[in-house]
């Protein structure tokens, strides 16, 4: 988990460094045609989606590490029951047991919601 935390932090820091001032530059550059503008918009949206997922994963890892330091790692945050070891092997940052996660996803379902493992 610590290795993944480091990877995500590096990716996000590199993204920020690479894109500092880009919005200002982009506002002065005219796109040649509608098709090119569409591709440009798509790539920007894709960047945002990827970064959003990486930030979400980094927050989950940080929360799991905090639960470890507090001696609460492996306990479901909703019901308090133990999270199955197999689930933690697949998703070390899991904060809910499978039953509570399933319920949570049903209660908070939206068309853009991506289920966890």
N, C-alpha and C positions, 0 to 999 in steps of 0.2 A: 504494500500500500504506500509506503514511503517513496519507493521508486516511482510509482505512478504519479504521486503528488508532485515530485520533482519534475517529471516529464511535462505534466500539465502546466505547472508554473512557468517552465521555460517556454513552452509553446505560446502561452498567453503573453508573456513578457516580450517575446519576439514579434508577435502580432502587433502589439501596441507600438513597439519601436518602429516596425515597418510601416505602420499606418499613421504615425504622427504627422499631422499637417496634410495628409492626403485629401481629406475632405475639402480643404481650402483649394488645393491644386485642382481637384476634380471639378470644382465649380467654375474654373476658368477654361476648361477644356471642353470643346464642343464635340459631340459624337457625330460621325459622318451621316448616319442614316438611322431610321427607326429600328431596323434589324440589329444594328450594332448597339444601339441604346438598350434594346431588349436583352441582348446577351450580357452587356455590362451590368444591367440591373439584376439579372439572374445571378451572376457571379458575386455581386455584393450581398444579395440575399443569402446565397449559399455560405459565404464567409460568416455572416451573422449567425446563421443556424448552427454552424460547426462550433463557433466560439461560444454560443449560448450553451450547447451541450457540454463543452469542456469546462465551462465555469460551473455548471450544475454538478458535474462529476467531481470537480475539485472541492466544492462545498460539501458534498456527501463524504468525501474522504476526510476532510477536516473535521466534520461532525463525528465520524467513526473514531478518529484518533482522540478526539475530546472524550468520547464515551469510554475509550480504553483507559485514558488517564484518570477518569472518574470511577473506574471499576464497573461500568455499566455495559461494556461491550458484549454483544451476543444476546442481550435481553431486548425483546420487542418493546418499542416506545409506546405502543398502544395498550397491549394487554399484560406486558411484563413477563410473558412466557419466554423460554429459551428459543432462539432462532436456530433452526436445524443447521448442523455443521456443513452439510452438503450445500445449503443455500449460501452460507458464508464463504465456502470455497469458491463458488461461482461469482458471488458478489460480496466481497469483504466489507463493503460500506453499507450493506443492507441494514435498515433500521427497524424493519417490521418482519414478523413471521409471515409465512406465505398466506395464511388465512387473513390476517389483518391487512396485508398488502393488497390482496385481491379485493377485499371490502373497500379499502381506501381508493383503489383505482376505479371501482364501480361508482363510488360516491362522488368522485372528482373527475369523472370521464368527460372529455371534450373531444371534438374532432381532431385536435392537434396533439392530444396527449399520447405520449409514447410509454407503453407499459415497461416496467422494470423486469429484471430477471427474477 
